[in-house]
Amino acid sequence: MNDDVQGKTATQTPLSPDLLRSIDAYWRACNYLSVGMIYLRANPLLREPLKPEHIKRRLLGHWGSDPGQSFVWVHLNRLIKRDHLDVMFVSGPGHGAPATLANSYLEGFYSEIYPDRSYDERGMLRLFRAFSSPGGIGSHCTPETPGSIHEGGELGYSLSHAFGAAFDNPDLIVATIVGDGEAETGPLATSWHSNKFLNPATDGAVLPILHLNGYKIANPTILARIPHDELEALFKGYGYEPHFVEGDEPDVMHQLMAAALERCIGDIRAIQTRARANPDEMTRPRWPMIVLRTPKGWTGPKEVAGHKVENFWRSHQVPVPDPATNPKSLVVLEEWMRSYKPEELFDDEGRLIESLRALAPEGTRRISANPHANGGVLRQALDLPDIRAYACEFEAAAAIYQSPTAVLAAFLRDVIRRNMQTFRLFGPDETASNKLDGVYEASGKRWLAETKPEDADGGALSPTGRVMEMLSEHTLEGWFEGYVLTGRHGLFATYEAFVHVIDSMFNQHAKWLEKAKNELAWRAPVPSINLLITSLVWRQDHNGFTHQDPGFLDVVTNKSPGVVRIYLPPDANCLLSVADHCLRSHDYVNVIVADKQPHLQYLGMDDAIVHCAKGIGIWDWASTDQGCEPDVVIACAGDIATMEALAAVEILKTQCRDLKIRFVNVVDLFRLMPETDHPHGLSDRDFDSIFTRDKPVIFNFHSYASLVHKFTYNRTNHDNIHVHGYRERGNINTPFELAIINGVDRYTLAIDVIDRVPGLASTAAHTKETLKNRIIESVRYAHEEGIDRDEIREWTWKG
Amino acid sequence: MNDDVQGKTATQTPLSPDLLRSIDAYWRACNYLSVGMIYLRANPLLREPLKPEHIKRRLLGHWGSDPGQSFVWVHLNRLIKRDHLDVMFVSGPGHGAPATLANSYLEGFYSEIYPDRSYDERGMLRLFRAFSSPGGIGSHCTPETPGSIHEGGELGYSLSHAFGAAFDNPDLIVATIVGDGEAETGPLATSWHSNKFLNPATDGAVLPILHLNGYKIANPTILARIPHDELEALFKGYGYEPHFVEGDEPDVMHQLMAAALERCIGDIRAIQTRARANPDEMTRPRWPMIVLRTPKGWTGPKEVAGHKVENFWRSHQVPVPDPATNPKSLVVLEEWMRSYKPEELFDDEGRLIESLRALAPEGTRRISANPHANGGVLRQALDLPDIRAYACEFEAAAAIYQSPTAVLAAFLRDVIRRNMQTFRLFGPDETASNKLDGVYEASGKRWLAETKPEDADGGALSPTGRVMEMLSEHTLEGWFEGYVLTGRHGLFATYEAFVHVIDSMFNQHAKWLEKAKNELAWRAPVPSINLLITSLVWRQDHNGFTHQDPGFLDVVTNKSPGVVRIYLPPDANCLLSVADHCLRSHDYVNVIVADKQPHLQYLGMDDAIVHCAKGIGIWDWASTDQGCEPDVVIACAGDIATMEALAAVEILKTQCRDLKIRFVNVVDLFRLMPETDHPHGLSDRDFDSIFTRDKPVIFNFHSYASLVHKFTYNRTNHDNIHVHGYRERGNINTPFELAIINGVDRYTLAIDVIDRVPGLASTAAHTKETLKNRIIESVRYAHEEGIDRDEIREWTWKG
């Protein structure tokens, strides 16, 4: 196959000699600028001979992948112009910003956004000096980079971001350079399978270009060192039709690339035309991809100080290390830069000459100015139904059990129905397990691979399904990020313990948001990432210790307060209210912690809306202080934490009748933080008015206790705040036993109250003894062999 | 190719009719036990008709992958016996414990470890009742499962664990069932490439068996729904020779599997023999693998209540949901269980009949009893050189700069030399970047893919290299875990920000350790996982915001105190001492935070050893309180934090001459925790004696400040502890600017001291003003265009 493709493309010469010369010149300009960014602090166009004082003294930035990336970009430009394409560019290789910056600068868009780096010699010098300098420009595609939705800091997500961008954008082509280093990461390795979820009729296309430049920081890459037949087999195995463009002679390579790209775009259009003509007979197409094998540091110095540089890992970063201090190196650098013939490329003002500028598309067809890459400008609010229609109805608080996520499912079903092109639900094979399968009434699961008749049983597989399920949290999060960064909406439901799989992706997205939101006025707000964390620790009693990990919240609270939100709705109506709020928000990562199991319901819809809007509140109906100063505050956050805290109040009501208890529930966790540290933080005055200045506070928390201490250590009453939470103790337990061994159960809470309220320990000594015995009984009962779990569950939660 | 293989194996019938019958009977026994675990609380051998009261009332556990897994196990048994093989079994599919438990029970080893679940009818019933019951046995391969090093709770790591186990165990074959659901995860998808790092002469073999049973929890799997040619191409692309065993007719499948397994073992032995005869001409072999396509829930009920069950996702968990309450279902279950003919399989005592027991290997050849799967029993201490030989020498504290990791490299080089079969260094393409390239004097980088002459430049690629580099933190951590769980040693060095990529793997390993160490006396201690976190936040000024994330420590501190340790050595000699300590330890995850950049050196080797042994200490030479009660405590943890704290002391010494400062450095972070919460925690008395009971403590911390508050909120003096740390603020900065904007710089610290020490604010008002101005100057200076970074660096750190 490879021979065929190579044969065909090698004989094709789609570029006329003139066009070939122009495209090569444009590419040389890109490469010249990339080198300039790394090296120059003066003399940007080499109008005079290069001198040591023109060289930056600390050399930073990465040359290796730039020429290959610019090579792709200039060839994309040709077809964008010729065929009026709508193209995004996702740059996967690490630290490959010089290529993206050079192109966006040459297209003029960079200077439109950053007028001080103007499109002239002075602006060019400012660009060079700012690159990788304090207060300046990053060496990867940070949010500051126009045309980019993909940060090249942490590797592995280019392809999943690209697919996310292509979903529901039928006219868009997302050209995606996958670095061969990046390709070794797990998230990237599985994201090739995204092609099983892309609908050629209703989605856009992703054109992956594996940039096989052979080396990482200091090693060859795996994919560059396997035989050709393995490489080809691998991508056929992933379901692609690989086109190989291999070589190092620019003139030959330009023709090869032009031909390959023509063929790929042609194949994409043919696939789409076929699918759109007959959308009911959808089969998964074999999408094209390109394997671009070029030397690393292509066109750079072949050898420096006796070391091979071009086509080796030594060209990864700064190929000539010491031009300011080593005259020989200065010559090497100058020869290298002059090999691009800048005098032919730039006019007197320092702008690309007119004939070359004409090669780039115009307006929003410029890749750097593609509006999808600033997706907020395309964002449309979701059409949301009134949550009241989905309310969980009941006569009295704490009287019925209901699965909060099952209630949410009905709401999400109608969100899907009303927003069939702009909302998707993501989940790793757990939508049904997480009791969200009610959404299948609106839409099935996206699936373009083979189907069987039995697939209609349960949520049906469908090429147009709005539910995205793949057993890869990485891919789902990557899709979701790509989807919101291009202006669309979604919700990702996942098991609490395993959301840690995407800790690092969360971190990076939060960092992106912080810069985009707080420092880049030109970036329009994007819809929030909504993470529904479910299958929670307290009901992972049967799955055991591996499934018990509520620690994601600690990761979240380290990120910038401007972009993260955490909600722990205590019941179904609160979950509805929180979800509604989150789906209307933008520029956040909203973390919603809500379980799938049946839980007690407390608040009617109106009360829930008020409670969630405040984010924290005293529940008078559960309190016994009747508005006076209480003897003790019992606080809680999370479903089981709330139930057990309420049960503790019930015990204390009967056992310690005069005790004045204030019951506080926290939905919006950041309310606990000082207002100086988080926009949702309570003032000290408000905090004190809820938690008192000197009374014991027994706080029952969903997650690890220390998180509450971390938020409250500066509060007036912090000495008296005693937090119960998950203590990393569990195995196969009954739910109640799990609560007990971690000390979040009603008995332990009640005992703590007795111990903490002055004077109570003596009067309630008998009660305390009784409660201790009930704990011992409960654990013994749980461990008696042959006890059936359901019996225990009934007993524990209601008893 | 597939046709060939199928053709060849289909015509082969390696099993005699008798043996076929016996193997099938053994397999039926496995399946019977698996079903029994899910359903029965009485009548374990169906000696009487099945009644509702024999059925557990809450049905838990997973049937789907069990018959396929047991099928593999029984066929492995045949070849272990025939060829005297040493075989481990890694069970990748989620919740597949019933198969493993059934086999280890039938081999007798389960009862040897857990005598109460004896090898007789009573013990069988106890096994059934304990399965997925409170206080009992997990539904995946928890540490309690003999023969397993691989927890099937979180998916994706079976293959990397298997390769880790095979490294340096030349006689071992690690048969690894990869679930087709698991295969969709990123970590699994890239771990197939581990074959480029396995040396057929000196390592053992991994035999991957992709169990293509078609379904996950509620969806088909991708790999089961792509055409055969794509599937075959994919695994050829990954570098394997796939053998297909496909079908559902047990008698046919037994012959196919027997033949395929014979051929695979034969191929493995041939590859190894060839490589071992001529180890100098090493090339990467094409290792065999098996694609086992069977129905999910094979041999279970075909249909239940009108739903397809066998060969569909509905057989994932409990195929017959209601046998206790639905008489029809009870019949279905009874027919299903009786289809295995238990009366033919078990004798009167409830033991497998003698003739079938003879099919299993004996002693340590039993897969369940393989000593590698309880690797601590094979553990040998490392031969470690004396760290004094590698000490960083200097005349005075804070006089020279040195890269701590470069110093460590010399020590690690000799650790490698002395332990060429039992120690490996892991790193994602960053060993040189992290300044550990000194180890290449001892050994190169492991590489079995193609090489080129230039690969000798820099750390050489070699089939015997002890340095494991692949751009996948997941794969490296998986290898490392597999390596230590089979009793060997290592160290994994990685960028601080991107260690979050393996948060979840860390969590799961810590959970494994906690159970193995604290609850399972039969599991011998395994060497520690040593994570060297480097390229630290404070010197990621040039890489920017994405590379600044010191939050892994927060994840670590949530895990059980018995198994996690965190060290922040302030200089190179302390790093040596800490590393030495960690490499001697077992059953921990040791997290060492140490940078690669040149840093000031403080402690001579002897002082460093004493300081690190204590884990926290007052540095008299940096203090001005001369042993009296100080006015203020300046504390620090981390390299830059220490330097800036020392610089603050220098400022205060000259500006506030009478101020009595106590200088405290923390190496062992858990010393800050109460002794009741962590074994390394200081008693309150000791804590108070260091930090005083009432004086201001200005604590300069490497990571997010709240972590120190989380550890100290209960200490006597906690109201006075003021922590400076990373505030999630950064971009492209100078190092000093980065310190300033996060408030960990000398000026901000000195100002804080002036503000906190009673009475000082008025006398030192002028000093404070001066310091504020220096902050403003520093930031302005950093941002002046064209300032060279090196100048700034010199100025900042020394000035």
Interface residues (C-beta under 8 A of the other chain):
Chain A: R41 K56 R57 R58 L60 R126 R129 A130 S132 S133 P134 G135 G136 I137 G138 S139 H140 T142 E151 G153 E154 L155 G156 G181 E182 E184 T185 G186 P187 L188 A189 T190 S191 H193 K196 K216 I217 A218 N219 P220 T221 I222 R225 I226 P227 D229 E230 L231 E232 A233 L234 F235 K236 G237 Y238 G239 H307 K308 F312 W313 R314 D429 E430 T431 A432 S433 K445 W447 A449 E450 T451 K452 E454 D455 D457 G458 G459 L461 E469 M470 L471 S472 E473 H474 T475 A497 F498 H500 V501 D503 S504 N507 Q508 K511 E514 K515 D541 H542 N543 G544 F545 T546 H547 D549 G551 D554 V555 T557 N558 K559 S560 Y704 S706 L707 H709 K710 Y713 H718 E728 N731 I732 N733 T734 E737 A782 H783 E785 G786 I787 D788 R789 D790 E791 I792 R793
Chain B: R41 K56 R57 R58 L60 R126 R129 A130 S132 S133 P134 G135 G136 I137 G138 S139 H140 T142 E151 G153 E154 L155 G156 G181 E182 E184 T185 G186 P187 L188 A189 T190 S191 H193 K196 K216 I217 A218 N219 P220 T221 I222 R225 I226 P227 D229 E230 L231 E232 A233 L234 F235 K236 G237 Y238 G239 H307 K308 F312 W313 R314 D429 E430 T431 A432 S433 K445 W447 A449 E450 T451 K452 E454 D455 D457 G458 G459 L461 E469 M470 L471 S472 E473 H474 T475 A497 F498 H500 V501 D503 S504 N507 Q508 K511 E514 K515 D541 H542 N543 G544 F545 T546 H547 D549 G551 D554 V555 T557 N558 K559 S560 Y704 S706 L707 H709 K710 Y713 H718 E728 N731 I732 N733 T734 E737 A782 H783 E785 G786 I787 D788 R789 D790 E791 I792 R793
